């Protein structure tokens, strides 16, 4: 069970970091912001 908890912690950490960075802050094109479900970068943009 500890590994499941660890995976959840890592997921929460990554999501919180992505939410703090906007696409325009890192030179990515900004599309319609209204289409984003959550603030910050998408997983593809981080990769």
PyMOL Python script that loads the backbone (N, CA, C, O; Angstrom):
from pymol import cmd

cmd.read_pdbstr("""\
ATOM      1  N   UNK A   1       0.810  -1.201   0.000  1.00  0.00           N
ATOM      2  CA  UNK A   1       0.000   0.000   0.000  1.00  0.00           C
ATOM      3  C   UNK A   1       0.853   1.264   0.000  1.00  0.00           C
ATOM      4  O   UNK A   1       0.426   2.312  -0.485  1.00  0.00           O
ATOM      5  N   UNK A   2       2.030   1.158   0.534  1.00  0.00           N
ATOM      6  CA  UNK A   2       2.883   2.339   0.600  1.00  0.00           C
ATOM      7  C   UNK A   2       3.238   2.845  -0.798  1.00  0.00           C
ATOM      8  O   UNK A   2       3.310   4.056  -1.011  1.00  0.00           O
ATOM      9  N   UNK A   3       3.460   1.945  -1.745  1.00  0.00           N
ATOM     10  CA  UNK A   3       3.810   2.386  -3.098  1.00  0.00           C
ATOM     11  C   UNK A   3       2.642   3.115  -3.759  1.00  0.00           C
ATOM     12  O   UNK A   3       2.858   4.051  -4.529  1.00  0.00           O
ATOM     13  N   UNK A   4       1.407   2.699  -3.468  1.00  0.00           N
ATOM     14  CA  UNK A   4       0.233   3.389  -3.998  1.00  0.00           C
ATOM     15  C   UNK A   4       0.155   4.798  -3.438  1.00  0.00           C
ATOM     16  O   UNK A   4      -0.154   5.745  -4.161  1.00  0.00           O
ATOM     17  N   UNK A   5       0.434   4.934  -2.156  1.00  0.00           N
ATOM     18  CA  UNK A   5       0.431   6.239  -1.506  1.00  0.00           C
ATOM     19  C   UNK A   5       1.523   7.123  -2.101  1.00  0.00           C
ATOM     20  O   UNK A   5       1.320   8.320  -2.303  1.00  0.00           O
ATOM     21  N   UNK A   6       2.662   6.538  -2.375  1.00  0.00           N
ATOM     22  CA  UNK A   6       3.794   7.279  -2.944  1.00  0.00           C
ATOM     23  C   UNK A   6       3.456   7.800  -4.344  1.00  0.00           C
ATOM     24  O   UNK A   6       3.776   8.938  -4.688  1.00  0.00           O
ATOM     25  N   UNK A   7       2.809   6.958  -5.138  1.00  0.00           N
ATOM     26  CA  UNK A   7       2.411   7.357  -6.491  1.00  0.00           C
ATOM     27  C   UNK A   7       1.424   8.516  -6.423  1.00  0.00           C
ATOM     28  O   UNK A   7       1.516   9.455  -7.213  1.00  0.00           O
ATOM     29  N   UNK A   8       0.486   8.458  -5.491  1.00  0.00           N
ATOM     30  CA  UNK A   8      -0.490   9.542  -5.332  1.00  0.00           C
ATOM     31  C   UNK A   8       0.207  10.834  -4.919  1.00  0.00           C
ATOM     32  O   UNK A   8      -0.140  11.908  -5.410  1.00  0.00           O
ATOM     33  N   UNK A   9       1.181  10.739  -4.026  1.00  0.00           N
ATOM     34  CA  UNK A   9       1.932  11.924  -3.594  1.00  0.00           C
ATOM     35  C   UNK A   9       2.689  12.542  -4.761  1.00  0.00           C
ATOM     36  O   UNK A   9       2.696  13.762  -4.925  1.00  0.00           O
ATOM     37  N   UNK A  10       3.317  11.717  -5.559  1.00  0.00           N
ATOM     38  CA  UNK A  10       4.062  12.222  -6.715  1.00  0.00           C
ATOM     39  C   UNK A  10       3.116  12.891  -7.703  1.00  0.00           C
ATOM     40  O   UNK A  10       3.433  13.948  -8.249  1.00  0.00           O
ATOM     41  N   UNK A  11       1.969  12.288  -7.933  1.00  0.00           N
ATOM     42  CA  UNK A  11       0.976  12.872  -8.830  1.00  0.00           C
ATOM     43  C   UNK A  11       0.498  14.225  -8.355  1.00  0.00           C
ATOM     44  O   UNK A  11       0.358  15.156  -9.149  1.00  0.00           O
ATOM     45  N   UNK A  12       0.247  14.337  -7.063  1.00  0.00           N
ATOM     46  CA  UNK A  12      -0.187  15.618  -6.496  1.00  0.00           C
ATOM     47  C   UNK A  12       0.916  16.664  -6.611  1.00  0.00           C
ATOM     48  O   UNK A  12       0.643  17.827  -6.909  1.00  0.00           O
ATOM     49  N   UNK A  13       2.150  16.255  -6.378  1.00  0.00           N
ATOM     50  CA  UNK A  13       3.276  17.178  -6.483  1.00  0.00           C
ATOM     51  C   UNK A  13       3.403  17.715  -7.909  1.00  0.00           C
ATOM     52  O   UNK A  13       3.532  18.922  -8.117  1.00  0.00           O
ATOM     53  N   UNK A  14       3.367  16.814  -8.884  1.00  0.00           N
ATOM     54  CA  UNK A  14       3.507  17.241 -10.277  1.00  0.00           C
ATOM     55  C   UNK A  14       2.353  18.135 -10.711  1.00  0.00           C
ATOM     56  O   UNK A  14       2.563  19.127 -11.409  1.00  0.00           O
ATOM     57  N   UNK A  15       1.149  17.793 -10.307  1.00  0.00           N
ATOM     58  CA  UNK A  15      -0.011  18.618 -10.661  1.00  0.00           C
ATOM     59  C   UNK A  15       0.112  20.010 -10.059  1.00  0.00           C
ATOM     60  O   UNK A  15      -0.231  20.997 -10.710  1.00  0.00           O
ATOM     61  N   UNK A  16       0.593  20.101  -8.829  1.00  0.00           N
ATOM     62  CA  UNK A  16       0.734  21.418  -8.196  1.00  0.00           C
ATOM     63  C   UNK A  16       1.794  22.258  -8.901  1.00  0.00           C
ATOM     64  O   UNK A  16       1.637  23.472  -9.032  1.00  0.00           O
ATOM     65  N   UNK A  17       2.863  21.627  -9.352  1.00  0.00           N
ATOM     66  CA  UNK A  17       3.916  22.361 -10.065  1.00  0.00           C
ATOM     67  C   UNK A  17       3.432  22.820 -11.433  1.00  0.00           C
ATOM     68  O   UNK A  17       3.715  23.946 -11.841  1.00  0.00           O
ATOM     69  N   UNK A  18       2.706  21.962 -12.146  1.00  0.00           N
ATOM     70  CA  UNK A  18       2.171  22.346 -13.461  1.00  0.00           C
ATOM     71  C   UNK A  18       1.208  23.512 -13.330  1.00  0.00           C
ATOM     72  O   UNK A  18       1.167  24.384 -14.198  1.00  0.00           O
ATOM     73  N   UNK A  19       0.432  23.536 -12.254  1.00  0.00           N
ATOM     74  CA  UNK A  19      -0.568  24.589 -12.061  1.00  0.00           C
ATOM     75  C   UNK A  19       0.076  25.951 -11.822  1.00  0.00           C
ATOM     76  O   UNK A  19      -0.557  26.981 -12.052  1.00  0.00           O
ATOM     77  N   UNK A  20       1.317  25.968 -11.367  1.00  0.00           N
ATOM     78  CA  UNK A  20       1.990  27.233 -11.061  1.00  0.00           C
ATOM     79  C   UNK A  20       2.621  27.893 -12.283  1.00  0.00           C
ATOM     80  O   UNK A  20       3.050  29.044 -12.211  1.00  0.00           O
ATOM     81  N   UNK A  21       2.680  27.173 -13.406  1.00  0.00           N
ATOM     82  CA  UNK A  21       3.356  27.687 -14.594  1.00  0.00           C
ATOM     83  C   UNK A  21       2.347  27.855 -15.726  1.00  0.00           C
ATOM     84  O   UNK A  21       1.650  26.906 -16.087  1.00  0.00           O
ATOM     85  N   UNK A  22       2.269  29.041 -16.276  1.00  0.00           N
ATOM     86  CA  UNK A  22       1.383  29.305 -17.412  1.00  0.00           C
ATOM     87  C   UNK A  22       2.172  29.121 -18.711  1.00  0.00           C
ATOM     88  O   UNK A  22       3.384  29.338 -18.729  1.00  0.00           O
ATOM     89  N   UNK A  23       1.509  28.728 -19.782  1.00  0.00           N
ATOM     90  CA  UNK A  23       2.214  28.514 -21.056  1.00  0.00           C
ATOM     91  C   UNK A  23       3.019  29.731 -21.512  1.00  0.00           C
ATOM     92  O   UNK A  23       4.131  29.589 -22.019  1.00  0.00           O
ATOM     93  N   UNK A  24       2.459  30.916 -21.332  1.00  0.00           N
ATOM     94  CA  UNK A  24       3.175  32.116 -21.782  1.00  0.00           C
ATOM     95  C   UNK A  24       4.442  32.382 -20.971  1.00  0.00           C
ATOM     96  O   UNK A  24       5.328  33.097 -21.439  1.00  0.00           O
ATOM     97  N   UNK A  25       4.546  31.824 -19.771  1.00  0.00           N
ATOM     98  CA  UNK A  25       5.747  32.003 -18.946  1.00  0.00           C
ATOM     99  C   UNK A  25       6.945  31.239 -19.495  1.00  0.00           C
ATOM    100  O   UNK A  25       8.091  31.595 -19.223  1.00  0.00           O
ATOM    101  N   UNK A  26       6.681  30.195 -20.263  1.00  0.00           N
ATOM    102  CA  UNK A  26       7.768  29.361 -20.770  1.00  0.00           C
ATOM    103  C   UNK A  26       7.876  29.382 -22.291  1.00  0.00           C
ATOM    104  O   UNK A  26       8.523  28.518 -22.883  1.00  0.00           O
ATOM    105  N   UNK A  27       7.241  30.371 -22.925  1.00  0.00           N
ATOM    106  CA  UNK A  27       7.377  30.545 -24.360  1.00  0.00           C
ATOM    107  C   UNK A  27       6.523  29.631 -25.217  1.00  0.00           C
ATOM    108  O   UNK A  27       6.807  29.459 -26.402  1.00  0.00           O
ATOM    109  N   UNK A  28       5.486  29.045 -24.646  1.00  0.00           N
ATOM    110  CA  UNK A  28       4.578  28.205 -25.427  1.00  0.00           C
ATOM    111  C   UNK A  28       3.429  29.047 -25.951  1.00  0.00           C
ATOM    112  O   UNK A  28       3.047  30.035 -25.324  1.00  0.00           O
ATOM    113  N   UNK A  29       2.876  28.668 -27.095  1.00  0.00           N
ATOM    114  CA  UNK A  29       1.736  29.431 -27.618  1.00  0.00           C
ATOM    115  C   UNK A  29       0.533  29.307 -26.694  1.00  0.00           C
ATOM    116  O   UNK A  29       0.304  28.261 -26.086  1.00  0.00           O
ATOM    117  N   UNK A  30      -0.224  30.383 -26.600  1.00  0.00           N
ATOM    118  CA  UNK A  30      -1.409  30.397 -25.750  1.00  0.00           C
ATOM    119  C   UNK A  30      -2.630  30.240 -26.640  1.00  0.00           C
ATOM    120  O   UNK A  30      -2.885  31.070 -27.512  1.00  0.00           O
ATOM    121  N   UNK A  31      -3.372  29.185 -26.419  1.00  0.00           N
ATOM    122  CA  UNK A  31      -4.610  28.965 -27.147  1.00  0.00           C
ATOM    123  C   UNK A  31      -5.741  29.518 -26.297  1.00  0.00           C
ATOM    124  O   UNK A  31      -5.489  30.281 -25.365  1.00  0.00           O
ATOM    125  N   UNK A  32      -6.933  29.165 -26.584  1.00  0.00           N
ATOM    126  CA  UNK A  32      -8.086  29.657 -25.837  1.00  0.00           C
ATOM    127  C   UNK A  32      -8.006  29.178 -24.385  1.00  0.00           C
ATOM    128  O   UNK A  32      -8.187  27.992 -24.110  1.00  0.00           O
ATOM    129  N   UNK A  33      -7.740  30.085 -23.476  1.00  0.00           N
ATOM    130  CA  UNK A  33      -7.599  29.732 -22.062  1.00  0.00           C
ATOM    131  C   UNK A  33      -8.895  29.198 -21.477  1.00  0.00           C
ATOM    132  O   UNK A  33      -8.867  28.476 -20.481  1.00  0.00           O
ATOM    133  N   UNK A  34     -10.024  29.537 -22.071  1.00  0.00           N
ATOM    134  CA  UNK A  34     -11.309  29.058 -21.563  1.00  0.00           C
ATOM    135  C   UNK A  34     -11.464  27.549 -21.766  1.00  0.00           C
ATOM    136  O   UNK A  34     -12.272  26.914 -21.087  1.00  0.00           O
ATOM    137  N   UNK A  35     -10.698  26.973 -22.693  1.00  0.00           N
ATOM    138  CA  UNK A  35     -10.793  25.537 -22.952  1.00  0.00           C
ATOM    139  C   UNK A  35     -10.000  24.711 -21.947  1.00  0.00           C
ATOM    140  O   UNK A  35     -10.157  23.491 -21.895  1.00  0.00           O
ATOM    141  N   UNK A  36      -9.168  25.339 -21.165  1.00  0.00           N
ATOM    142  CA  UNK A  36      -8.377  24.614 -20.171  1.00  0.00           C
ATOM    143  C   UNK A  36      -9.241  24.302 -18.952  1.00  0.00           C
ATOM    144  O   UNK A  36      -9.928  25.175 -18.422  1.00  0.00           O
ATOM    145  N   UNK A  37      -9.195  23.059 -18.524  1.00  0.00           N
ATOM    146  CA  UNK A  37      -9.996  22.652 -17.367  1.00  0.00           C
ATOM    147  C   UNK A  37      -9.350  23.073 -16.054  1.00  0.00           C
ATOM    148  O   UNK A  37     -10.039  23.383 -15.083  1.00  0.00           O
ATOM    149  N   UNK A  38      -8.026  23.081 -16.034  1.00  0.00           N
ATOM    150  CA  UNK A  38      -7.292  23.471 -14.834  1.00  0.00           C
ATOM    151  C   UNK A  38      -6.229  24.483 -15.236  1.00  0.00           C
ATOM    152  O   UNK A  38      -5.802  24.499 -16.390  1.00  0.00           O
ATOM    153  N   UNK A  39      -5.796  25.325 -14.307  1.00  0.00           N
ATOM    154  CA  UNK A  39      -4.744  26.289 -14.635  1.00  0.00           C
ATOM    155  C   UNK A  39      -3.396  25.597 -14.816  1.00  0.00           C
ATOM    156  O   UNK A  39      -3.174  24.498 -14.308  1.00  0.00           O
ATOM    157  N   UNK A  40      -2.518  26.247 -15.534  1.00  0.00           N
ATOM    158  CA  UNK A  40      -1.161  25.731 -15.673  1.00  0.00           C
ATOM    159  C   UNK A  40      -0.935  24.962 -16.960  1.00  0.00           C
ATOM    160  O   UNK A  40      -1.739  25.009 -17.890  1.00  0.00           O
ATOM    161  N   UNK A  41       0.190  24.249 -16.985  1.00  0.00           N
ATOM    162  CA  UNK A  41       0.595  23.518 -18.174  1.00  0.00           C
ATOM    163  C   UNK A  41      -0.083  22.161 -18.264  1.00  0.00           C
ATOM    164  O   UNK A  41      -0.423  21.544 -17.255  1.00  0.00           O
ATOM    165  N   UNK A  42      -0.268  21.716 -19.492  1.00  0.00           N
ATOM    166  CA  UNK A  42      -0.758  20.363 -19.734  1.00  0.00           C
ATOM    167  C   UNK A  42       0.420  19.401 -19.630  1.00  0.00           C
ATOM    168  O   UNK A  42       1.575  19.816 -19.725  1.00  0.00           O
ATOM    169  N   UNK A  43       0.133  18.136 -19.438  1.00  0.00           N
ATOM    170  CA  UNK A  43       1.198  17.134 -19.344  1.00  0.00           C
ATOM    171  C   UNK A  43       2.073  17.133 -20.584  1.00  0.00           C
ATOM    172  O   UNK A  43       3.294  17.012 -20.484  1.00  0.00           O
ATOM    173  N   UNK A  44       1.458  17.268 -21.756  1.00  0.00           N
ATOM    174  CA  UNK A  44       2.223  17.264 -23.000  1.00  0.00           C
ATOM    175  C   UNK A  44       3.169  18.454 -23.063  1.00  0.00           C
ATOM    176  O   UNK A  44       4.267  18.344 -23.609  1.00  0.00           O
ATOM    177  N   UNK A  45       2.762  19.575 -22.518  1.00  0.00           N
ATOM    178  CA  UNK A  45       3.587  20.779 -22.558  1.00  0.00           C
ATOM    179  C   UNK A  45       4.782  20.650 -21.621  1.00  0.00           C
ATOM    180  O   UNK A  45       5.843  21.212 -21.893  1.00  0.00           O
ATOM    181  N   UNK A  46       4.624  19.929 -20.540  1.00  0.00           N
ATOM    182  CA  UNK A  46       5.733  19.708 -19.610  1.00  0.00           C
ATOM    183  C   UNK A  46       6.748  18.765 -20.238  1.00  0.00           C
ATOM    184  O   UNK A  46       7.956  18.969 -20.121  1.00  0.00           O
ATOM    185  N   UNK A  47       6.249  17.735 -20.902  1.00  0.00           N
ATOM    186  CA  UNK A  47       7.131  16.737 -21.517  1.00  0.00           C
ATOM    187  C   UNK A  47       7.945  17.388 -22.609  1.00  0.00           C
ATOM    188  O   UNK A  47       8.754  16.724 -23.256  1.00  0.00           O
TER     189      UNK A  47
END
""", "prot")
cmd.dss("prot")
cmd.show_as("cartoon", "prot")
cmd.util.cbc("prot")
cmd.orient("prot")
